[in-house]
Amino acid sequence: MRKRNNKSILIKTPDQVELARVAGQLAADVLTFIAAHVKPGVSTAQLDQLCNDYIVNTQKVIPANVGYGGFTGTVCTSVNEVVCHGIPTPKKILKDGDIINIDVAVIKDEWFGDTSRMYYVGTPSKAAQKLCEVTYDAMWAGIRAVKPGNRLGDVGHAIQKLAEAAGYSVVRDYCGHGIGMVYHEDPQVLHYGRPGTGLLLEPGMVFTIEPMINAGKHATRALPDGWTVVTADRSLSAQWEHMVAVTATGFDVLTLAPGEQTR
């Protein structure tokens, strides 16, 4: 890796992008595995333990979140009004109609893979389903704005424009990030912005795009546990996350799930 520009962005070589892809695919595999277990009556702690067992015993890699900054879980489990960083707990039992984001990160050969997706618990309301679908579309709108010569403001603007057109708001307090042999590195990837502003995108950059979209206002607040973030107005929130590499002609998504198509 070599450093470029005054923000010290780490540019990955093609071989290094492939190492990031291996880690990213393992993270995506965890989310595919856990899907069958997301159902009413299951606690978020049970989901967390299943993910840990799968990462450690089946994939034989390292769960990156365990102990990270004092985090106590393997995955983040963010239910309904929880925006991000939900701590798995035996007391949080999923019920029919809930929506949940599960966010997983693994380390393979010193490279990090990081991705998240939304799940429906039983049958969601139409409003909850629409929020999840629009958030997914907003993530892809941001991804499609990734190409050399564009700027991070173009990515954020694409996300913001789609989400706000649907009547939703974009969380300002949390963002995507560069990733590689460091879990969170430059650049910060905002999910709102103005076209033509921000960091100039170059081939070899690798970062996450992970918009958090609220059904109500964008304001959030952190709970006393120091991790769990909720919507200030207790409206529903949804999030999707992919790792993306900038290529010579556009983008390459490193965390596609089996059967998931580039959009």
Secondary structure, DSSP 8 states (H G I E B T S, - for coil): -EEETTTTEEE--HHHHHHHHHHHHHHHHHHHHHGGG--TT-BHHHHHHHHHHIIIIII--EETTTTGGG---SEEEEETTEEE-----TT-B--TT-EEEEEEEEEETTEEEEEEEEEE-SS--HHHHHHHHHHHHHHHHHHHT-STT-BHHHHHHHHHHHHHHTT-EE-SS--EEE-SSSSSEEEEE-SS--TT-S-B--TT-EEEE--EEESS-S-EEE-TTSS-EEETT---EEE-BEEEEE-SSSEEES---TT----
